[in-house]
Amino acid sequence: MRIAIDAMGGDHAPEVPLRGALKAAQEYPDLEIQLYGQTEALAAYLPDNLPANLQIVEAEEVIGTAEEPVKALRQKKKSSMVLGLKAVRKDQADAFISAGNSGALMAGALMQVGRMKGISRPAFLVNMPCFTDFNKSWVLIDGGANVDNKPAHLHQYAIMGSAYMAAVKGIDQARIGLLNNGKEAGKGNQLTQAAYELLSQEETINFIGNVEPSEVLNDACDVVVADGFAANMVLKSLEGASKAFVTLLSDTLKTASWKSKVAGLLVKEDLKTAFAGLNSDNIGAGVVFGVKQPVLKCHGSAKDDAFYYAILQARQMVSSQLYDQLAQDFEALAQREKEED
Amino acid sequence: MRIAIDAMGGDHAPEVPLRGALKAAQEYPDLEIQLYGQTEALAAYLPDNLPANLQIVEAEEVIGTAEEPVKALRQKKKSSMVLGLKAVRKDQADAFISAGNSGALMAGALMQVGRMKGISRPAFLVNMPCFTDFNKSWVLIDGGANVDNKPAHLHQYAIMGSAYMAAVKGIDQARIGLLNNGKEAGKGNQLTQAAYELLSQEETINFIGNVEPSEVLNDACDVVVADGFAANMVLKSLEGASKAFVTLLSDTLKTASWKSKVAGLLVKEDLKTAFAGLNSDNIGAGVVFGVKQPVLKCHGSAKDDAFYYAILQARQMVSSQLYDQLAQDFEALAQREKEED
């Protein structure tokens, strides 16, 4: 199995992608890891003896985070991102992982790897922590690739999310929830009301109904299906609230009074442990879902073992033959839709 | 000035509404407060000497939180909510405050008080805390009255929000932000892109551009304009994240280790003080905006002085002649739109 990696994407490139690649190459001899990047920039971080199953592939250009995606993809054909995606297209690699420009990765995956047959609008699948049980996590799909989804897109995302949870997390018949403004059937806007109908009628998935943003952190379901705009609202609100609370807590422990300062010292380690469960690095990388092969997205600020875990995630996605399964699922769906017409 | 109050709405009725009404009546002799509710239920909480400017008005029925709004309004014509709203319509009161069924209050305000001339779709204005400065707060409009807003609605909400901040909070030219999935102009879905154009061209307001959900808690702007569905996603995400963090923190302080237990005792008071700044009771009640007179909504779980502050808020809304101002604003807007046609 061959995994291509963008060594130049993200805030901590090339060190962090390289470190993850080295660790995975050493631990999994069955993997062949291809690291696309500027050989010169990588040189400083290379160990004396590279594992035999880790290959550095020169890519002289880099696509920056702030660059306009489509323009950057067109102009930088020798970038680590374009070359890595091309390797997947040419069947020189089975999957690609990057922490670089999200828009470019999404557009590049579509241009190079190509849309999976039967998928109308590829989506972004985001792995999220479960606050009530750190051994669990959930996924949000579409986590923000699209801004104006149609009900049929959400129907497809539910099938994709369900197949992902079975293949990667070993959860058969994952609980699928529809992100909505109320729990009762009949709630929602035009989009979610119509999507509710489609999901209710989809017999291959375990649709549990509407879920509200207030309960998604508390193990309400395994897969939250949403349009990309609403999902973006939720993700950014959770992010903003988390930061605001951590700041408020930290300010209190540092400055409120001598008693609170002492408390801060006493509770520091336990808080670190408690919040470590929410570390997104080992929860899983995002997935550009709906293209022909696995394309994964690490967070731009990913550190530590994020790439290592993303490589294992990609390995699982390939070895489980998830994409063959999805191809079958969408052929069956197209067949059913044809018969209903 | 006459303020009508629903004594029977909310989790802590009739005690909490009565207590707020008593306090306001005692402190503000210029107010005439009308308390609509079941005289018998209220009797247990009445003081020996009622202030002369507090009047109890018998309303034998109560609309429950779980009741279907329109049906309840039709069937319970003698409910505290219907009678209070009717008093406003008949010019027996200048404003109405309730902590009861939100849907019923919204529908009842429309049916009884009536839509303000020129307003297409009344909205719900929600007051929210600012985490970086507890002396500040911001408003979200539409906070969830509608699920499928049009760009023109958002345009109106911006004007309403701006007028509200000037009249009630004394902020002239409040900073108006459009809730969106990115800061740059051009971001967003069809709705927010079109709304951005309208807000940019509206010269009577101080439109500062897009704001993301991750920054709204940090004084990004004074008025966040949003469609009701997206706003609901944000409000419920903030609520869910807040609860999840408080639980995680509280569990750590209570159970992680003896050191953390000691820390919990030491920091308890300071944390209480820190989080008290986020207490929604004194930030302000919600407003059913776009009807002819002020209709305010306290949170169902409102306690302490929530009603007292809501009465002062209503008083400010009436005395500032906000609604006359809005009537002028919307006449001018209609005139401009006519000229542009």
Interface residues (C-beta under 8 A of the other chain):
Chain A: F131 T132 G144 V147 D148 L179 N181 G188 N189 Q190 E212 P213 S214 E215 V216 L217 N218 G228 F229 A230 N232 M233 V234 K236 S237 L238 E239 G240 A241 S242 K243 A244 F245 V246 T247 L248 L249 D251 T252 L253 A256 S257 K259 S260 V262 A263 G264 L266 V267 E269 D270 L271 T273 A274 F275
Chain B: F131 T132 G144 V147 D148 L179 N181 G188 N189 Q190 E212 P213 S214 E215 V216 L217 N218 G228 F229 A230 N232 M233 V234 K236 S237 L238 E239 G240 A241 S242 K243 A244 F245 V246 T247 L248 L249 D251 T252 L253 A256 S257 K259 S260 V262 A263 G264 L266 V267 E269 D270 L271 T273 A274 F275
